[in-house]
Amino acid sequence: MTHRLHLHAAAFAVLCAITCSGSAHALLTAPAPALHHPARVVSSADLPVPEKQRAPFGWQLATITTAEKPPLVLQWEELPQAVTPTHFRIAVGLDERDAKEIEVSLAGSGRRLGTLDVRFPAPFQVYQLEVAAADVADIMMEGVALRLTKGSDLEIFVAGPDLPAALLPHLLVPGTATPMEEFYQRLNSLAVVQQFGWMEGCVLDGLLDLSVIPRHAAIKETAQRHLDLFFRDSRLVYEDPKSVPNDGRLYGIEGGLPFAALARLHPQDARLELPLAFWESRRRPTGSIQDGGHMSTEGTYTIAYPMALIARQRSDEKLMQDALYQCRIRQARFFDGQEFWRTYDDDGKRGNRNWARGIAWQMLGLVRTLEVARERRDIGDLILHLQKLATWTAAQQREDGLWSVIVNEPKLTTDTAGSAGIAAALALGARNGWLDASARSAAQRTLAGLEHHLTPDGFLDGVSPSNKGGLELQRSDYRAIFQMGMGLMAQLIAALEQP
C-alpha cells in the first residue's frame, strides 16, 4: 500500500492565512508547524488482525513480528529541502498486554538504528525513536525494517479514512512553532482520539472545556468529529479496552464518560438512555454502581459526573440524588484523611494506595459533579470532602509542580497525566469558590511543569502507562506519550483561563 506525501494540516492552514492576507511579512514571521512525513509500507508479514479484535474506524493495520517472519519495511518519498527529521514514530493500533522491544534497522544494509521500548500500550499511543542527523540520508535511501525482539506481535496504523499523519508511521520534522502552539494543533485534530471510555472521555471534556474560550471555539467541531467516529447512524460502534467489538452497549463502568460530552452537545439525544440503563444494571445492594464486587474511583468521574449532567437537563431529582450518592460512597470508601485508595472490594480489600491518577479521578469527578449541582443546598458535605482531599493532595506537590506516580513517594518518577488531572480539579475547585487561591496557584505551577514534557509537536510525554501493566510498571521510571493526558491538560488550561 502507498501513501501520497501531503502537506500537514497545520502547515496548510498557515499557508492559507498567508495567501488570503497577501502579506509577505506574514510569510517571514508565521511559525512553521511541525511536519509528520508519512511512510509507505513496501512489505510486511501480511498477518490477519488477531482473532476477536478489530481495528478502530476501519483504519488499516500492519504487523511488526518476530525474526522468523518478514519484517515490516517502510520507505519515504523525498523530504522537503532543508529539513532534518529528529524522530521516527509509530502509533499502536490494537490493545496489547505485554512488554515489547522493536528493533529498528536500515532495510538495505540491516544496520541497527535503535530499539523501541513499548510496554502494555493502549491503541493510538505514539512511540518514537530519536534519529541521528547522520542517519537521515541512509533512512531516505534504504527505508527502515521493524522486527520484534521481545513480546508478542504489534499492530500499528498504516492507512485509513481521516487517519492523521501524526498517527501514521512517520518521520517528525519539528517546526518553529512552540510546543504549546503545537499542543493546540494536535488537540484540534483526530491525533488525540482515544479508546471509547474513560480515555476518550478525558479528551472530549478537554476539547469542550477549551471550546468555551473564544480563540479555541473551533475545537467544539473537533469534539463533534470525535463523537461521530463512535456514534454512527445513531448506533454506538467501538472496541472495548481489549480491542474487542462492543457495539451498542457499554463494556463497564469506565465506559460511560463520553456520554458527558454527548449530553453537553446534544442534551435531548435518545442515546443517553444507553448509560442510564447500563448503570441501573450494575447497581449493588448498597446503591453503589460498580463492576461486580469491585468499586473504583473512576466511577466518580465516569458515572456520577455524566449522570449529574443528564439529571440536570431532565430536572430529574432522583437521578441527581443518585449521582451525588455515587460521589459520597466512594469518598467514604477511599479516603480516610491520611491515605487514599483507588479501589475497594466487597471483602474490604483496598488497592492502588495514593496512586496519582486514582486521586485525579476522584477529585475531578467530585468537582465536576459539584459544578453541575452547584445551585443545590445539600452538597455542603461533598464540598467539605473536596476541600479535605484537595488540602491533603496539594501538600504532596513537588517543586516542579507535578506529583509522583505515588503521590507521597517523591523519589518515584512523576506522572504527567495524573498531575494534570489533579491540577484541573484544583483549578475548577478554586474557580467555583470551594478552594482558596493556593489551589489555583498549585494548578498554575502544574501547568508550567507540564509544558516541559511536551514533545516538539505538542504531544504530552511523561505519562505513566496503562495500569494493566501492574504496580511494578507504575512504580518504574517508564513513561510514555499518551493522549488522554493531553485531554486532562486541556481541562487544566481551560479551568485556569475561564473566569
Residue, then its C-alpha position, 0 to 999 in steps of 0.5 A: m500500500t502507498h501513501r501520497l506525501h501531503l502537506h500537514a494540516a497545520a502547515f496548510a492552514v498557515l499557508c492559507a492565512i498567508t495567501c488570503s492576507g497577501s502579506a509577505h511579512a506574514l510569510l517571514t514571521a508565521p511559525a512553521p508547524a511541525l511536519h509528520h512525513p508519512a511512510r509507505v509500507v513496501s512489505s510486511a508479514d501480511l498477518p490477519v488482525p488477531e482473532k476477536q479484535r478489530a481495528p478502530f474506524g476501519w483504519q488499516l493495520a500492519t504487523i511488526t513480528t518476530a525474526e522468523k517472519p518478514p519484517l515490516v519495511l517502510q520507505w519515504e518519498e523525498l523530504p522537503q529541502a532543508v529539513t532534518p527529521t529528529h524522530f521516527r514514530i509509530a502509533v499502536g493500533l490494537d490493545e496489547r498486554d505485554a512488554k515489547e522491544i522493536e528493533v529498528s534497522l536500515a532495510g538495505s544494509g540491516r544496520r541497527l538504528g535503535t530499539l523501541d521500548v513499548r510496554f502494555p500500550a493502549p491503541f493510538q499511543v505514539y512511540q518514537l525513536e530519536v534519529a541521528a542527523a547522520d542517519v537521515a540520508d541512509i533512512m531516505m535511501e534504504g527505508v527502515a525494517l521493524r522486527l520484534t525482539k521481545g513480546s508478542d506481535l504489534e499492530i500499528f496504523v498504516a492507512g485509513p479514512d481521516l487517519p492523521a499523519a501524526l498517527l501514521p508511521h512517520l518521520l517528525v520534522p519539528g517546526t518553529a512553532t512552540p510546543m504549546e502552539e503545537f499542543y493546540q494543533r494536535l488537540n484540534s485534530l483526530a491525533v488525540v482520539q482515544q479508546f471509547g471510555w474513560m480515555e476518550g472521555c478525558v479528551l472530549d471534556g478537554l476539547l469542550d472545556l477549551s471550546v468555551i474560550p473564544r480563540h479555541a471555539a473551533i475545537k467544539e467541531t473537533a469534539q463533534r468529529h470525535l463523537d461521530l467516529f463512535f456514534r454512527d447512524s445513531r448506533l454506538v460502534y467501538e472496541d472495548p479496552k481489549s480491542v474487542p467489538n462492543d457495539g451498542r452497549l457499554y463494556g463497564i463502568e469506565g465506559g460511560l464518560p463520553f456520554a458527558a460530552l454527548a449530553r453537553l452537545h446534544p442534551q435531548d439525544a435518545r442515546l443517553e438512555l444507553p448509560l442510564a440503563f447500563w448503570e441501573s444494571r450494575r447497581r449493588p445492594t448498597g446503591s453503589i454502581q460498580d463492576g461486580g464486587h469491585m468499586s473504583t474511583e473512576g466511577t466518580y468521574t465516569i458515572a456520577y459526573p455524566m449522570a449529574l449532567i443528564a439529571r440536570q437537563r431532565s430536572d430529574e431529582k432522583l437521578m441527581q440524588d443518585a449521582l451525588y450518592q455515587c460521589r459520597i460512597r466512594q469518598a467514604r470508601f477511599f479516603d480516610g484523611q491520611e491515605f487514599w485508595r483507588t479501589y475497594d472490594d466487597d471483602g474490604k480489600r483496598g488497592n492502588r494506595n495514593w496512586a496519582r491518577g486514582i486521586a485525579w479521578q476522584m477529585l475531578g469527578l467530585v468537582r465536576t459533579l459539584e459544578v453541575a449541582r452547584e445551585r443545590r443546598d445539600i452538597g455542603d458535605l461533598i464540598l467539605h470532602l473536596q476541600k479535605l482531599a484537595t488540602w491533603t493532595a496539594a501538600q504532596q506537590r513537588e517543586d516542579g509542580l507535578w506529583s509522583v506516580i505515588v503521590n507521597e513517594p517523591k523519589l518515584t518518577t512523576d506522572t504527567a497525566g495524573s498531575a494534570g488531572i489533579a491540577a484541573a480539579l484544583a483549578l475548577g475547585a478554586r474557580n467555583g469558590w470551594l478552594d482558596a487561591s493556593a489551589r489555583s496557584a498549585a494548578q498554575r505551577t502544574l501547568a508550567g511543569l507540564e509544558h516541559h514534557l511536551t514533545p516538539d509537536g505538542f504531544l504530552d510525554g511523561v505519562s505513566p502507562s496503562n495500569k494493566g501493566g501492574l504496580e511494578l510498571q507504575r512504580s518504574d521510571y517508564r513513561a510514555i506519550f499518551q493522549m488522554g493526558m493531553g485531554l486532562m491538560a486541556q481541562l487544566i488550561a481551560a479551568l485556569e483561563q475561564p473566569 
